[in-house]
């Protein structure tokens, strides 16, 4: 019985011992059941355990306070009349301050000039790629301005390049002086063409686009004697094509210029061309003063029949009635304007848009304003009527009138087709023959101008592709024909449609290739099938 009672007492004592609270440490919350550790008392106001001496003091007592770590100096606390300790102070006392860049431990935490606590000033260069760079702390030397290496590191961290003297063409202020792409420190690459008066010409910095390919403007700025089309007889290669004064029987200003008079049967000089005044033969050459160096052919004046009559082969209503027109002499491009020629125009006119197709992919890149390699001698297509007018004006020419175009296509004999009376075939026209797409060439695009041999061409003025390859814009508005005899007609002053002439690579119907067929078209049409050629009107021909 006693043994059992004793065991019970032991069990109760063990349970009581497990309920005794663990003494609380300094700063831990206390209550009426809590027991602060030795040397600590419970602050009933703050409900935490604190050192006994920090709560209670006798007025007049003093004690040491603060720390002598870093720049701090310990001080003295005095007990106030209310029995609490006053602030730390006394002679020589120095408390912690905000950390500064001076090589000292100002905040007395055992560390010196800790970067995360400092507010660094900006570097002296605050423009361009240096913007946002900050000075480094030099300890007892204070804040140190950025070095070139520091600027370079800052720029690199932002994906840019710092240079003490700017040499990069990148649209950035690399030397941080407030100016972008200063040419005086750069070494621009040479222009692609270094022949003739273009030798020494350098590229212009285009900012973020880098060095820009040279245009006629750069060559002209380099040497005032530069000409996109050489007209000067000055013993210089003015157009930078590797030839000097190439004013021959097949170039501008050839009549008597630079020792090249008209010779043989081509004795008369008209509009810069030599031709035979006593025969039907004509001479084709480069147009006088034109910028595109387009080869042109002479069409003597006279009375031509345009249109067709009911009963003629494939004569559509819109081409009736056949009627006579009187035309003054003029020149017309031997072939359709090419992509290469149009590129020269775009280089001279940076605000003019590149050709853009409405019915298929273009060989032109609208951003770079250049064409795909290998198509330079193909007719430029996907051009509106307005674009063709602008080009011809720039070249010093005009679009041919409808009457001029038809007279050049058919001649005085008013042939059905530009090559005569034979039906269209792949021998004489770039077309779709509905059989094998004209063999290996394919009928899916234009081909190089004058790809059909001259001996098969048959045109009385030696003109190429007046039938096939690309439809061609003419100057006139569309309107029904009248039977009245007209002199140098230019068509109505306004209308709903302009006119295409000559057929195209995707056509197979014989009617489309006749010299009289007229196809009305919206003025803003720009397809893979329509191009143009230019002419020089009588008022622009100089006879001497």
TATASUL-V308053 format. One record per helix or strand of 2 or more residues. SS is the DSSP state (a for helix, b for strand). FROM is the first residue (numbers start at 1). LEN is the number of residues. If there is no record, write none. Layout:
ss-><SS | SS>
from-><FROM | FROM>
len-><LEN | LEN>
This chain:
ss-><a | b | b | a | b | b | a | a | b | a | b | a | a | a | b | a | b | a | b | b | b | b | b | a | b | b | a | b | b | b | a | b | a | a | a | b | b | b | a | b | b | b | a>
from-><2 | 40 | 48 | 52 | 62 | 75 | 115 | 128 | 136 | 139 | 143 | 148 | 183 | 196 | 204 | 207 | 211 | 216 | 268 | 273 | 284 | 295 | 302 | 317 | 323 | 330 | 339 | 364 | 370 | 378 | 385 | 398 | 402 | 439 | 454 | 471 | 486 | 498 | 510 | 519 | 530 | 534 | 538>
len-><17 | 4 | 4 | 4 | 4 | 5 | 3 | 3 | 2 | 3 | 2 | 10 | 3 | 3 | 2 | 3 | 2 | 7 | 3 | 3 | 3 | 5 | 5 | 3 | 5 | 4 | 10 | 2 | 2 | 2 | 10 | 2 | 9 | 3 | 4 | 3 | 2 | 4 | 4 | 3 | 2 | 3 | 3>
